[in-house]
Amino acid sequence: MKLYNTLTRQKDDFVSNEPGVVKMYTCGPTVYHFAHIGNLRTYMMEDVLEKYLRWEGYDVQRVMNITDVGHLASDADTGEDKMLKGAKREKKTVAEIAKFYTDAFFADCKKLNIRIPDVIEPATSCIDNYISIISSLIEKEYAYLAGGNIYFDTSKLDKYYVFNDFNEDDLAVGVRDGVGEDENKRNKTDFVLWFTKSKFEDQEMKWDSPWGVGYPGWHIECTGISIKNLGEKLDIHCGGIDNAFPHHTNEIAQSEAYLGHKWCNWWFHVMHLNTNTGKMSKSKGEFLTVSLLQEKGYDPLAYRFFCLQSHYRKSLVFSWENLDNAVTAYNKLVARVAALNANGEAVDEKEVEKYNAQFKEALGNDLNTSLGVTALYDVLKAKTNDATKIEIIRSFDKVLSLGLLEAAEKINSAVEEAPAVSEEDKEVEQLIEQRQAARKAKDFKTADAIRDQLNAMGIVLEDTPQGVKWHR
């Protein structure tokens, strides 16, 4: 498998530290609000990567954190803790907020067929691990105490900007507008490992430490959780591209200073989901969630299909028109799968092997899900029996997780259970078809007249992305 590595800025043959085993770490959600569909694009692509590695026969050991403390509103270690911000917004405790939004996140994952990682570790469960690592960094003179907080000293590193060759003089003090400089820092790129009560008196969640009562910084959490569960050497670290700096940069700095050797070989970053006005973001106010898509009549798996049609290293532009197009394509794909009938035919194993090789060529080339979807269509067009096609689709969908066979089964069951259509219903359906044809031809006068005729018959029409629905 060839996989792009953000660290080396090139696509290389993937090789794990231990043959046949992949140790994989995923930056999980900060559970102060619902995940928006841009966040979930990242988790979907990480899901495809994990499932493809399993499909290839690897034993994947995957760990994901839940940030339930310490992630500040600014990545420059200033501002309000996001968890505390969420608690104030909803007048709940931080623990209540964390529980509610953690459950909501995993409910969204289930709707999108995202596999839950083997180990889920809340940041609050590893306080002793962070304190141990920070103590070691102080002993090795990679960290210092200032103003009541413990900072990592980036000047001790040979190279800090591992993902991009920044010009230090051009780098802003913070990564967002309006971020002031922390005067306790020796260097503007230093970052907080541990906050004490001297900085945030209203912080609910605090623990005793050698440096006073306080709580961990965001960056140390992933280092502590990863090393605790996966050991000193990591194969793949995943996350959104916005995590590359400063979060992942700081993870590498503190982890390798603590361990004394290279920590993670591969960095897998997913690009943003954008709208016509820019990156989707919770900080902008209204944002799209899976539940909102469902309320508007969209199947979450149609959104998964929309995402898989684009490469993970390319920004994807979301619009309702683009999603509608994906819905139409997904529904047609499911319908074609539903039309397959095995009829007791024998599976042609050579054909299965042939198309699995095509799928491997697509996904094995830097996880090209778009070509993986193309391989699905090639199977449906293939000159082989339906039993073989169904077996190949089942194989592909272990990775793509579009729920094709399950959705096809629902269609077929609905057809079998559907009552006979009355003559009156047939007339309604014919009038709706005529109205749709008129609308397509931009003959809106005729379309409106047909709608008036249907209204007179007591028929209520509802135009949805899935087509026209009606009821009496």
VEXLUM-433948 format. One line per field, with one value per residue (C-alpha): residue in one letter; z, x, y; chain. Coordinates in Angstrom, 1 decimal. Each point is the difference from the previous one (the first is absolute). Layout:
res = c(A,...)
pz = c(Z,...)
px = c(X,...)
py = c(Y,...)
chain = c(A,...)
// end
This chain:
res = c(M,K,L,Y,N,T,L,T,R,Q,K,D,D,F,V,S,N,E,P,G,V,V,K,M,Y,T,C,G,P,T,V,Y,H,F,A,H,I,G,N,L,R,T,Y,M,M,E,D,V,L,E,K,Y,L,R,W,E,G,Y,D,V,Q,R,V,M,N,I,T,D,V,G,H,L,A,S,D,A,D,T,G,E,D,K,M,L,K,G,A,K,R,E,K,K,T,V,A,E,I,A,K,F,Y,T,D,A,F,F,A,D,C,K,K,L,N,I,R,I,P,D,V,I,E,P,A,T,S,C,I,D,N,Y,I,S,I,I,S,S,L,I,E,K,E,Y,A,Y,L,A,G,G,N,I,Y,F,D,T,S,K,L,D,K,Y,Y,V,F,N,D,F,N,E,D,D,L,A,V,G,V,R,D,G,V,G,E,D,E,N,K,R,N,K,T,D,F,V,L,W,F,T,K,S,K,F,E,D,Q,E,M,K,W,D,S,P,W,G,V,G,Y,P,G,W,H,I,E,C,T,G,I,S,I,K,N,L,G,E,K,L,D,I,H,C,G,G,I,D,N,A,F,P,H,H,T,N,E,I,A,Q,S,E,A,Y,L,G,H,K,W,C,N,W,W,F,H,V,M,H,L,N,T,N,T,G,K,M,S,K,S,K,G,E,F,L,T,V,S,L,L,Q,E,K,G,Y,D,P,L,A,Y,R,F,F,C,L,Q,S,H,Y,R,K,S,L,V,F,S,W,E,N,L,D,N,A,V,T,A,Y,N,K,L,V,A,R,V,A,A,L,N,A,N,G,E,A,V,D,E,K,E,V,E,K,Y,N,A,Q,F,K,E,A,L,G,N,D,L,N,T,S,L,G,V,T,A,L,Y,D,V,L,K,A,K,T,N,D,A,T,K,I,E,I,I,R,S,F,D,K,V,L,S,L,G,L,L,E,A,A,E,K,I,N,S,A,V,E,E,A,P,A,V,S,E,E,D,K,E,V,E,Q,L,I,E,Q,R,Q,A,A,R,K,A,K,D,F,K,T,A,D,A,I,R,D,Q,L,N,A,M,G,I,V,L,E,D,T,P,Q,G,V,K,W,H,R)
pz = c(0.0,-0.9,2.5,0.1,3.1,1.1,1.8,-3.1,-2.4,-2.4,-0.7,1.1,0.4,3.4,2.3,3.6,2.9,0.8,-3.0,-0.3,2.7,-0.3,3.1,-0.9,2.0,-0.8,1.5,1.3,0.6,2.5,1.5,0.7,-3.0,-2.8,-2.7,-3.3,-3.3,-0.8,3.2,-1.0,-3.4,1.7,2.2,-3.1,-1.9,3.0,0.2,-3.6,0.6,3.0,-1.8,-3.1,2.2,1.6,-3.5,-0.9,2.9,2.6,3.7,0.6,3.6,0.0,2.9,0.1,2.7,1.2,1.0,3.0,1.6,-1.0,-3.6,0.0,-2.3,-1.5,-1.1,1.3,3.6,0.8,0.5,1.5,0.3,-2.7,2.5,2.5,-2.8,-0.9,3.6,0.4,-3.3,1.1,3.8,0.7,1.7,-2.2,0.8,-1.3,-3.1,-0.7,0.4,-2.2,-2.9,0.2,-0.4,-2.8,-1.8,0.1,-1.1,-3.1,-0.6,0.0,-2.6,-2.2,0.4,1.7,2.0,3.6,0.8,2.2,2.9,0.9,2.7,1.6,0.7,3.6,0.6,-0.5,2.3,1.7,-3.5,-0.9,3.3,-0.4,-3.5,0.9,3.0,-2.3,-2.4,2.8,1.2,-3.6,-0.1,-2.9,2.3,2.5,2.6,-0.6,1.4,1.6,-3.2,-1.6,-3.5,-2.6,-1.1,-3.9,-0.1,1.2,-3.3,-3.1,-2.1,1.2,-3.2,-1.2,-2.4,-1.6,-0.3,1.5,0.2,3.7,-0.3,-2.1,2.3,2.0,3.8,-0.1,-2.8,0.3,-0.2,3.3,1.9,2.4,0.9,3.1,1.9,2.0,-3.1,-0.7,-3.7,-1.8,-1.3,3.5,1.1,3.3,1.3,3.3,1.2,3.7,2.0,-0.3,-3.6,-0.1,3.3,-1.5,-1.4,1.4,-0.7,2.0,1.3,2.4,-1.5,1.1,-1.4,1.6,-0.5,-3.7,-3.2,-3.1,-3.2,-3.2,-1.8,2.9,0.0,-3.3,0.8,3.4,-1.4,-3.0,2.0,2.7,-2.5,-3.0,1.4,-1.0,-3.8,-2.0,-3.6,-1.1,1.7,-1.6,0.2,-1.9,-1.8,2.5,2.7,-1.8,1.6,2.8,1.6,-1.9,-0.2,3.8,0.5,-2.0,1.9,3.5,-0.9,-1.6,2.7,2.6,-1.8,-1.4,-3.4,-3.0,1.1,-3.0,-3.6,-1.9,0.3,-1.8,-0.3,-1.6,-1.7,0.9,-1.0,-1.3,-0.8,-2.6,2.8,1.3,2.5,2.0,3.6,3.3,0.9,-2.9,1.8,-2.1,-1.3,-1.6,2.0,-1.0,1.9,-2.1,-3.2,1.2,0.8,-3.6,-1.3,-0.8,0.8,1.9,-2.3,-3.0,1.7,0.5,-3.7,-0.8,2.0,-1.5,-3.5,0.9,1.1,3.6,-0.8,-2.0,1.5,-0.6,-0.7,1.6,-1.6,0.1,-3.8,0.3,2.7,-2.1,-2.8,2.3,1.3,-3.5,-0.9,3.3,-0.4,-3.6,1.2,2.7,-2.6,-2.3,2.9,0.9,-3.5,0.4,0.5,1.0,-0.9,1.6,-2.4,1.0,0.7,-2.5,2.3,-2.8,-0.8,3.7,0.1,-3.2,1.3,3.5,-1.7,-1.8,3.3,1.7,-2.8,0.7,3.8,0.2,-1.9,2.8,0.9,-3.3,1.0,-3.2,-2.0,2.5,-0.7,-3.8,0.6,1.5,-3.3,-2.0,2.0,-0.8,-3.7,0.0,-2.1,2.9,2.0,2.7,2.8,-0.8,-0.2,3.4,1.5,-1.4,1.2,3.5,-0.1,-1.1,2.5,2.9,-0.8,-1.5,2.5,-2.2,1.2,-3.6,0.6,3.1,-1.9,-3.0,2.3,1.5,-3.5,-1.0,3.3,-0.5,-3.6,1.3,2.7,-2.0,-0.4,-3.4,-1.5,-0.5,-3.3,1.9,1.2,-3.5,-1.2,2.6,-0.9,-3.7,0.8,2.1,-2.8,-2.4,2.4,0.4,-3.8,-0.3,2.7,-1.8,-3.2,2.0,-0.9,3.5,-1.1,-0.8,3.1,2.3,-1.7,0.7,3.6,0.3,-1.5,2.6,2.8,-1.2,0.3,3.6,-0.8,1.9,-1.8,1.7,-2.1,1.6,-1.1,-0.4,-2.3,0.4,2.9,0.3,2.4,0.3)
px = c(0.0,1.2,-1.1,0.8,1.9,-0.4,3.3,2.1,-2.4,0.1,-1.9,2.0,-0.5,-1.6,2.0,-1.0,2.5,-1.2,-0.8,-3.8,-0.9,-1.0,-0.1,-2.3,-0.9,-2.9,-0.6,-3.5,-2.7,0.0,-3.4,-1.4,-2.4,-1.4,2.5,-0.7,0.1,3.4,1.4,-1.7,1.6,3.4,-1.3,-1.5,3.2,2.0,-2.7,0.7,3.7,-0.4,-2.5,2.3,3.0,-2.2,-1.2,3.7,0.4,1.7,-0.8,-0.9,0.2,-1.8,-0.3,-2.0,-0.1,-3.0,1.0,-2.2,2.4,2.8,-0.8,0.0,-2.0,3.3,2.6,2.6,-0.7,-2.2,-3.6,-2.8,0.0,-2.4,-1.6,-0.6,-1.4,-2.5,-1.0,-0.7,-2.0,-2.3,0.1,1.2,3.1,3.0,-0.5,-3.6,1.1,2.7,-2.4,-2.7,2.3,2.1,-3.2,-1.1,3.3,-0.2,-3.6,1.1,2.8,-2.6,-2.2,3.0,1.3,3.2,1.6,0.6,3.8,1.2,0.9,-1.8,1.8,-1.3,2.7,-1.1,0.9,3.7,1.0,2.8,1.5,0.2,1.6,2.6,0.9,0.1,2.2,2.4,0.1,0.8,2.8,1.4,-0.2,-2.6,-2.5,-0.1,-2.3,-1.0,-3.0,-1.4,-0.1,2.3,1.2,1.8,3.2,0.0,3.5,1.5,-1.1,2.2,-3.2,-3.4,-2.0,-0.1,-2.9,0.7,3.2,-1.5,1.9,0.1,0.1,-3.2,-1.9,-2.8,0.1,-3.2,-1.8,-3.1,-0.7,-0.1,2.3,2.4,3.5,0.5,2.7,1.0,1.4,3.7,-0.7,-3.2,-0.4,0.2,-3.2,-1.7,0.3,-1.8,-2.2,-0.3,-2.8,1.9,-1.2,-3.6,-1.8,-3.4,1.2,-2.2,2.3,3.3,2.6,2.9,3.4,3.6,-0.5,-3.4,-3.6,-0.9,-0.6,1.9,0.5,-1.7,3.1,1.4,-3.2,0.5,3.6,-1.0,-2.9,1.9,3.1,-2.2,-2.0,2.3,3.6,3.0,-0.3,-3.0,-0.7,-2.7,-1.4,-3.2,-1.8,-1.4,2.5,-0.8,1.6,3.4,1.0,0.3,-1.6,1.8,3.2,0.0,-0.8,3.1,2.1,-1.0,-0.2,3.4,1.6,-1.5,0.8,3.4,-0.8,-2.4,-3.5,-2.4,0.9,-3.1,-2.3,-3.3,-1.9,-3.4,-0.7,-2.9,-3.7,-0.7,-3.2,-0.2,1.0,3.0,0.9,-2.9,0.5,-1.9,1.4,-2.0,-3.3,-2.4,1.6,-1.3,-0.4,-1.0,-3.3,-0.7,0.6,-2.5,-2.6,0.3,-0.6,3.6,1.3,3.3,1.5,-0.7,2.3,2.6,-0.3,0.4,3.3,1.4,-0.3,2.8,3.6,0.7,3.0,-2.3,-2.3,-3.6,-2.6,-3.4,-3.2,-3.5,0.2,3.2,-1.7,-3.1,2.1,1.7,-3.5,-1.2,3.2,-0.1,-3.7,0.6,3.0,-2.1,-2.8,2.5,1.2,-3.6,-0.6,2.6,-1.3,2.3,-2.5,2.2,2.9,3.5,2.5,2.8,3.0,2.3,-2.2,-0.1,3.8,0.2,-2.2,1.5,3.3,-1.5,-1.4,3.4,1.7,-2.4,0.0,3.6,1.0,-0.3,-3.6,-1.6,-3.6,-1.3,1.6,-1.3,-3.5,0.8,1.0,-3.5,-1.6,2.4,-1.2,-3.7,0.9,2.1,-0.9,-0.2,-2.9,-1.9,1.1,3.6,-0.9,-1.6,3.0,2.4,-2.3,0.0,3.8,0.3,-2.5,2.0,2.1,-2.3,-2.8,-2.8,-2.5,-0.8,-1.2,-2.0,-1.7,-0.7,-1.6,-2.3,-1.1,-0.8,-1.8,-2.1,-0.9,-1.1,-2.1,-1.5,-3.8,-1.5,-0.2,-3.6,-1.1,-0.5,3.6,1.3,-1.8,1.7,3.5,-0.6,-1.0,3.1,2.2,-1.6,0.6,3.7,0.4,-1.6,2.4,3.0,-1.1,-0.4,-3.8,-0.9,-3.5,-0.9,1.8,-2.0,-3.2,0.6,0.9,-3.4,-1.7,1.6,-0.9,-3.6,0.2,1.2,3.6,2.8,3.4,3.3,3.1,3.1,3.6,-1.1,-2.9,-3.6,-1.9,-3.8,-2.8,-3.7)
py = c(0.0,3.5,2.6,3.7,1.1,3.6,-0.2,-0.9,1.8,-3.0,-3.2,-3.0,-3.8,-0.5,-2.2,-0.6,-0.3,-3.5,-2.3,-0.5,2.4,3.7,2.2,2.9,3.1,2.3,3.5,-0.3,2.7,2.8,-0.9,3.5,0.1,-2.2,-1.1,1.8,-1.9,1.5,-1.6,-3.3,0.0,-0.4,-2.9,-1.7,0.1,-1.3,-2.7,-1.0,-0.1,-2.3,-2.3,-0.1,-1.1,-2.7,-1.0,-0.4,-2.3,2.3,-0.3,3.7,1.2,3.3,2.5,3.2,2.7,1.9,3.5,0.8,2.5,2.4,1.0,3.7,2.3,1.1,-2.5,2.5,-1.1,3.0,0.6,-2.1,-3.8,-1.2,-2.4,2.7,2.2,-2.8,-0.4,3.7,0.1,-2.8,0.6,-3.5,-1.5,-0.8,-3.7,0.2,1.8,-2.5,-3.0,1.5,1.0,-3.2,-2.1,2.3,-0.4,-3.8,0.1,2.0,-2.5,-2.8,1.8,0.4,-3.6,1.2,-2.8,0.9,-0.3,-2.8,2.3,3.2,2.0,3.2,2.5,0.2,-3.7,0.5,2.8,-2.0,-0.9,3.7,1.0,-2.8,1.1,3.7,-0.8,-1.8,2.9,2.4,-2.3,-0.1,3.8,0.0,1.7,2.8,1.6,3.6,2.0,-3.1,-2.0,-2.7,0.9,-2.1,1.7,-0.1,1.6,-3.4,-1.6,-0.3,0.5,1.0,0.6,-3.6,0.3,3.3,2.1,3.2,3.2,0.5,3.8,-0.1,-2.3,1.7,-0.3,-2.1,-1.9,2.2,3.7,1.8,-2.4,1.8,-1.0,-2.0,1.9,-3.1,-1.7,0.0,-0.4,0.8,-3.6,-1.5,-1.6,-1.0,-3.5,0.7,2.9,0.8,1.6,3.3,0.3,-1.2,0.3,-1.0,-3.3,-2.7,-3.0,0.2,-2.4,0.0,0.1,0.8,3.5,0.8,-0.8,0.3,-1.9,-1.2,1.9,-1.4,-1.2,-2.2,-2.0,-1.8,-0.8,-1.5,-2.0,-1.3,-1.1,-1.6,-2.1,-0.5,0.2,2.0,-0.4,0.9,-0.9,2.5,3.1,1.4,3.3,2.9,2.3,2.8,-2.2,-0.1,3.3,0.6,-3.1,-2.8,2.1,0.3,-3.7,-1.0,2.5,-1.2,-3.7,-0.3,2.2,-2.4,-3.3,1.0,-1.5,0.4,-0.6,-0.2,-1.0,1.0,3.1,-0.3,3.4,0.5,3.3,2.3,-0.2,3.5,1.9,2.8,2.4,-2.0,-2.7,-1.4,1.0,-0.1,3.4,1.6,-0.9,-2.2,-3.2,-3.1,-3.2,-3.5,0.4,3.2,-1.9,-2.7,2.6,1.3,-3.5,-1.1,-3.5,0.4,-2.7,2.2,2.6,-2.7,-0.8,3.7,0.1,-3.2,1.5,2.4,-0.6,0.5,2.4,2.3,2.6,-0.9,2.6,-0.6,1.3,-1.3,-0.4,-2.1,-2.1,-0.5,-1.2,-2.5,-1.1,-0.7,-2.0,-1.9,-1.0,-1.1,-2.1,-1.6,-0.7,-1.8,-2.1,-0.8,-1.3,-2.7,-3.5,-2.8,-2.8,-2.6,0.7,-1.0,2.8,0.3,0.3,1.1,3.0,0.9,-0.1,2.1,2.8,-0.1,0.6,3.1,1.2,-0.5,2.0,2.9,0.1,-1.1,3.2,2.5,-1.0,1.0,-0.5,1.6,-2.7,-2.5,1.2,-0.3,-3.6,-0.6,1.2,-2.2,-3.0,0.8,0.2,-3.2,-3.0,-2.4,-1.4,1.8,-2.2,0.9,3.7,-0.1,-1.7,2.7,2.8,-1.6,0.0,3.6,1.2,-1.3,3.0,2.6,-0.8,1.4,-2.6,-0.9,-3.6,1.0,2.9,-2.3,-2.6,2.7,1.0,-3.6,-0.6,3.1,-1.1,-3.4,1.5,2.9,-0.2,0.1,3.5,1.2,1.6,3.3,-0.2,-0.8,3.2,2.0,-1.4,0.7,3.6,0.4,-1.4,2.5,2.9,-1.1,-0.1,3.5,1.4,-1.6,1.7,3.3,0.0,1.3,1.0,-3.6,-1.3,2.4,-1.0,-3.6,0.8,1.8,-3.0,-2.3,2.4,-0.1,-3.8,0.4,-0.9,1.9,0.0,0.4,0.6,-1.6,-0.7,-3.7,0.9,1.0,-1.5,0.2,-0.8,0.6)
chain = c(A,A,A,A,A,A,A,A,A,A,A,A,A,A,A,A,A,A,A,A,A,A,A,A,A,A,A,A,A,A,A,A,A,A,A,A,A,A,A,A,A,A,A,A,A,A,A,A,A,A,A,A,A,A,A,A,A,A,A,A,A,A,A,A,A,A,A,A,A,A,A,A,A,A,A,A,A,A,A,A,A,A,A,A,A,A,A,A,A,A,A,A,A,A,A,A,A,A,A,A,A,A,A,A,A,A,A,A,A,A,A,A,A,A,A,A,A,A,A,A,A,A,A,A,A,A,A,A,A,A,A,A,A,A,A,A,A,A,A,A,A,A,A,A,A,A,A,A,A,A,A,A,A,A,A,A,A,A,A,A,A,A,A,A,A,A,A,A,A,A,A,A,A,A,A,A,A,A,A,A,A,A,A,A,A,A,A,A,A,A,A,A,A,A,A,A,A,A,A,A,A,A,A,A,A,A,A,A,A,A,A,A,A,A,A,A,A,A,A,A,A,A,A,A,A,A,A,A,A,A,A,A,A,A,A,A,A,A,A,A,A,A,A,A,A,A,A,A,A,A,A,A,A,A,A,A,A,A,A,A,A,A,A,A,A,A,A,A,A,A,A,A,A,A,A,A,A,A,A,A,A,A,A,A,A,A,A,A,A,A,A,A,A,A,A,A,A,A,A,A,A,A,A,A,A,A,A,A,A,A,A,A,A,A,A,A,A,A,A,A,A,A,A,A,A,A,A,A,A,A,A,A,A,A,A,A,A,A,A,A,A,A,A,A,A,A,A,A,A,A,A,A,A,A,A,A,A,A,A,A,A,A,A,A,A,A,A,A,A,A,A,A,A,A,A,A,A,A,A,A,A,A,A,A,A,A,A,A,A,A,A,A,A,A,A,A,A,A,A,A,A,A,A,A,A,A,A,A,A,A,A,A,A,A,A,A,A,A,A,A,A,A,A,A,A,A,A,A,A,A,A,A,A,A,A,A,A,A,A,A,A,A,A,A,A,A,A,A,A,A,A,A,A,A,A,A,A,A,A,A,A,A,A,A,A,A,A,A,A,A,A,A)
// end
